[in-house]
Amino acid sequence: MKRSAIVGLVVGGTAIVVAGAAVAWWLTSGREPADSDPTPSASVSASPTDPADRTAAIQEQLDRYADACAAPAATVPAHCGIVVPWAADLAQLSGVAFRIEAYPVAVVSADGGSFDATGGVLVATATGTTRDGASGSFTYRTDEWALRGDVVVEDGRTIVSVR
């Protein structure tokens, strides 16, 4: 093999490794693309001594979180437990509108360190361009919308983090 071919392979391989490292850094840096919708945040203050009050406060915060998740968007929001299989019907998504028919109900774990909010009912209507180039609108429904996450009691506040 000629020396110039070997040098070309080494340079090309290095470029691929550098490009892969840049993509890995971007994916793990926590930054979302500029055109993506922000993920709602969830935190709530409540009395850490009364589990019933804490569960009610967690549910109230999760309802607000769910409302933020269900705001009309250009993409399906992350960390909201929402799956919309729009790619089965559309070539390109232009927007998603949501309707909450029932909020997921929170159940706090026995150790108080996590929660499962299950049993939500969510309807999503995706609009965009179909594979044949026409405008299209498709509606999807789930009767088992769920949010899960962690609960931390810190400085008299109950902090809820949705995964």
C-alpha positions, 0 to 999 in steps of 0.5 A: 500500500502506498504511503499516501494511501495510509496517510489518507486512511489515518487522516480520514479515521481521525476526522471520523473519531473527532466528529463522533466525539463532537456528536457525543459531547453535544448529545451529553452536554444537556443542550437541546437543539434550538428548535426543540420545545423545552421540557417542563420542570417539576418542583413543589414545596410541601410539609415533609412530615405529613405524607398525605399532604405531601402526596396531594402537593405532588399530585397538584404539581404533577397536574401542572407539569402535565398541563405544561407537557400538553401545551401545543408544540412543534414536537413531542415534548421530552420527559412527559411520558408521551409517545405519538407515533406520527411517523407512521402516518406523516412524512413531516410533523408540523405540530401536535395538539394535546387534550388531557381527559384524565390526569395520571394519579400519583402514588408515592413509594413506601420509602417516599423516594419516588412516585408513579403517576399512572392511569392518565388519558391523553389524546394527541392530534398530529398535523403535518405532511403525509407521504404523498405531499398532502396536509394531514391530521391524525389523532392518537389516544392513550388510556395509560399515560404515566409520569414517573420520577423521584421525590427528595425532601430538602430544607422543608421542601418536597422536590419532585423530578420527573424522569 
